[in-house]
Amino acid sequence: MSARGSLREHASASALVAVGTVTLNLAMVLFHRQMSLRLGDAYGDFSALNGLINIAVVVASGGSIWLTRILAHDAALNGEGAALQHLRRLAPRLAMVGAGAALLMALVAAPIIAFLHLAAWQTYAWAAATVLAGLLSMTARSLLQGVQRFGSYAAGYLIEAAGRATVPALLVTAFGLAGCMMGTTVVALMTVLAVLPLLWRHREAKPHEAPAAGSGGLGRDTAAMALFSLLCFLDILLFKHAHGGQDEALVALYSRAALVGKSFLYVASAFTLVALPAFSAAFARAENTRRLLWRFLVAMAAVEGLGLLVFWSASHLLLRILLGDRPELDQVAPVALALAAAVVPLALFQLVMLYCLATHRRGLVPLMAGATVVYAVALRTLPPSPMVFIGCLGSVATLLLAGALALALRGPAGGEKGVL
């Protein structure tokens, strides 16, 4: 495929994913607006649980990245049928991972409930159920992402958007915060429907010889995503721990600002979701991957910068749409804008991180581990104010971006054909 044809294909895939992402984000706006209005100060509990779910899901997405990489490798060399058969062989191991996750969440339930000052254990139980449903959803999405069926991938987002805008709102009225978490579990299960057309298409596929892809890198991918999840959400949990039970209004304010500011991570997903299998497939074919990195990075930076400009020029209007006409909007606006600016280098780092994982760059995990330790120590020792937390995030994210770019530019630009 020519470079121009590849560029058009990636742009088309990114546009499809962007449509699904925008629709889902609009549904998330409605969802969080409903929760913000109906839960009151319990929104702090909701935000802490949501952060906990996000950490668990992002940690698990290390396995999702690994799965996407090997399925993209299979599809690039042997077709999507080979990728599907590889996934079927992995199914028993993936089921064991789900069982282990359920056991772990049960064992750590009591200390987490105490640490976050949660009012009821039922909300934690439903949050854990959401994580398990999310693992199934992530497996289905890894398959679609690996074989680059981005139309079906976007359809999964549309299904999730429809569910997110309706199901939790219905259940929160009857069951409060527990109903909200119950609804998110149902929505996560609904997204699996998007993979059914692909399974139906290959329902009578004949056995294929063993896929070329190996299974290396799972530990590295999982470690990287575990550290990335801490970088994304540790501030919310530590802020809740520092002020929970004493100043729930301040916790709710920071949680609402974090909801808006960290949405810039979701804006970047239109690029990262397409970039990962593109990097992996190009690496499998021994093509130049560095050129792809710069294309995605420039495009993402432009979109993130435009988003910041729009938010800066209309922050109060956007917050009113997202959170409702609340009296504390004047306090939330500057915090949300500062947090959004701090998140942009973190979003760009995520793209470079995925490139380093797809192209087997050494040194990424130690770099992230060192940055995460510094970040955690800073959050625990400095005064727990919103702007201090945001300054720590922005500084660490910028240094990480610079370090990851140095790793990405080191070594060969392409892989060895057929080698994962």
Secondary structure, DSSP 4 states (H G I P E B T S, - for coil): --HHHHHHHHHHHHHHHHHHHHHHHHHHHHHHHHHHHHHGGGHHHHHHHHHHHHHHHHHHHHHHHHHHHHHHHHHHHH-HHHHHHHHHHHHHHHHHHHHHHHHHHHHTHHHHHHHTT-S-HHHHHHHHHHHHHHHHHHHHHHHHHHTT-HHHHHHHHHHHHHHHHHHHHHHHHHHTHHHHHHHHHHHHHHGGGGGHHHHHHTTTPPP-PPPS---TTHHHHHHHHHHHHHHHHHHHHHHHHHHTTT-HHHHHHHHHHHHHHTHHHHHTHHHHHHHHHHHHHHHHTT---HHHHHHHHHHHHHHHHHHHHHHHHTHHHHHHHHH-S-TTHHHHHHHHHHHHHHHHHHHHHHHHHHHHHHTT-TTHHHHHHHHHHHHHHHHHHS---HHHHHHHHHHHHHHHHHHHHHHHTSS-SS--TT--
